[in-house]
Amino acid sequence: MEIIHKIGRRKKSIARVYLSVGKGAYTINGKSLNDYFPTDILQYKVNQPFILTETSSSFDVKVNVYGGGINGQAESVRLAIARALCEINEEHRSVLKKEGLLTRDPRMVERKKFGQKKARKKFQFSKR
């Protein structure tokens, strides 16, 4: 099997994932999974497609991820891995789709408007 390349996005982060047959090693921007995503919740998010499809130790994962925060990066990696697993085996699609891992979350940060403090927040109104 050759290397499968997929892209996942979430908020401002973009993850490029390269999946190949191996022993379950992660390389994320040159670091291991535990170094790049220190909390258990983020590590679970990244591993979730492998856990659901029961293929946790059969693929090596190389990831280039940039932009956004650490949570958005973890979710973009998860989407890319789920897409790659669907390309490898079409039977994984039903399991991943049921959990909502193949849907790209379209929510983005709303832009700041002029004359306001933030996107929705206004400056304090002074009557006198």
C-alpha positions as CSV (number, residue, x, y, z in Angstrom):
1,M,0.0,0.0,0.0
2,E,1.2,3.5,-0.8
3,I,1.0,6.5,1.4
4,I,-2.5,8.0,1.7
5,H,-2.5,11.9,1.9
6,K,-5.6,13.7,3.2
7,I,-6.3,17.3,4.5
8,G,-8.5,18.2,7.4
9,R,-9.6,21.7,8.5
10,R,-11.1,23.2,11.6
11,K,-11.4,26.9,12.4
12,K,-8.1,28.4,11.2
13,S,-6.0,25.2,11.4
14,I,-5.1,23.0,8.5
15,A,-3.7,19.4,8.9
16,R,-2.0,17.4,6.2
17,V,-2.0,13.7,7.2
18,Y,0.1,11.0,5.5
19,L,-1.0,7.5,6.5
20,S,1.1,4.4,5.8
21,V,1.1,0.8,7.0
22,G,3.2,0.5,10.2
23,K,3.1,0.0,13.9
24,G,1.1,2.9,15.1
25,A,3.8,5.6,15.4
26,Y,2.7,9.3,15.3
27,T,4.9,12.2,14.1
28,I,3.2,15.6,14.4
29,N,5.4,18.5,13.2
30,G,8.5,16.4,14.1
31,K,7.2,15.6,17.6
32,S,5.5,12.6,19.1
33,L,1.8,12.6,19.9
34,N,2.3,13.0,23.7
35,D,4.7,15.9,23.2
36,Y,2.6,17.9,20.7
37,F,-0.9,17.2,22.3
38,P,-0.1,17.1,26.1
39,T,-3.6,16.5,27.5
40,D,-5.5,13.2,27.4
41,I,-8.6,14.8,25.8
42,L,-6.6,16.0,22.8
43,Q,-4.9,12.7,22.4
44,Y,-8.2,10.9,22.5
45,K,-9.6,13.2,19.8
46,V,-6.7,12.4,17.5
47,N,-7.0,8.6,18.2
48,Q,-10.8,8.5,18.0
49,P,-11.0,7.3,14.3
50,F,-8.6,4.5,15.0
51,I,-10.4,3.5,18.2
52,L,-13.8,3.4,16.4
53,T,-12.5,1.4,13.4
54,E,-10.3,-0.8,15.7
55,T,-7.1,-0.1,13.6
56,S,-5.1,1.6,16.3
57,S,-1.7,-0.1,15.8
58,S,-1.7,-0.8,12.1
59,F,-0.9,2.6,10.6
60,D,1.9,5.1,11.0
61,V,0.8,8.7,10.9
62,K,2.8,11.7,9.8
63,V,1.1,15.1,10.3
64,N,2.0,18.6,9.3
65,V,-0.4,21.0,11.1
66,Y,-0.4,24.8,11.3
67,G,-2.7,27.7,12.2
68,G,-5.3,28.1,14.9
69,G,-5.1,26.8,18.5
70,I,-4.3,23.4,19.9
71,N,-7.9,22.2,20.1
72,G,-8.7,23.2,16.5
73,Q,-5.5,21.5,15.4
74,A,-6.4,18.2,17.1
75,E,-9.9,18.3,15.5
76,S,-8.4,19.0,12.1
77,V,-6.0,16.0,12.5
78,R,-9.0,13.9,13.5
79,L,-10.9,14.8,10.4
80,A,-8.0,14.1,8.1
81,I,-7.3,10.7,9.7
82,A,-11.0,9.8,9.3
83,R,-11.0,10.7,5.6
84,A,-7.8,8.7,5.1
85,L,-9.3,5.6,6.8
86,C,-12.4,5.9,4.5
87,E,-10.2,5.8,1.5
88,I,-8.3,2.7,2.7
89,N,-11.5,0.7,3.6
90,E,-15.0,1.9,2.5
91,E,-16.5,-0.2,5.4
92,H,-15.1,2.3,7.9
93,R,-17.3,5.0,6.5
94,S,-20.6,4.0,8.2
95,V,-18.9,3.8,11.6
96,L,-17.1,7.2,11.3
97,K,-20.1,8.9,9.7
98,K,-22.4,7.8,12.6
99,E,-20.0,9.4,15.1
100,G,-19.9,12.6,13.0
101,L,-16.1,12.4,12.3
102,L,-16.5,12.9,8.5
103,T,-18.3,16.2,8.8
104,R,-16.2,19.3,8.5
105,D,-17.3,21.8,11.2
106,P,-18.1,25.0,9.3
107,R,-18.1,27.3,12.4
108,M,-15.6,30.1,12.0
109,V,-14.8,33.2,14.1
110,E,-17.1,36.0,13.2
111,R,-15.4,39.2,12.0
112,K,-15.1,42.3,14.1
113,K,-17.3,45.1,12.9
114,F,-16.3,48.8,12.8
115,G,-17.8,51.0,15.5
116,Q,-18.0,48.0,17.9
117,K,-15.7,46.5,20.5
118,K,-15.8,42.9,19.0
119,A,-18.0,41.0,16.6
120,R,-21.2,41.4,18.7
121,K,-20.1,43.4,21.7
122,K,-20.7,47.2,21.6
123,F,-19.0,50.1,23.2
124,Q,-20.6,51.2,26.5
125,F,-23.5,53.5,25.8
126,S,-23.5,56.8,27.7
127,K,-26.8,58.7,27.7
128,R,-25.3,61.9,29.3
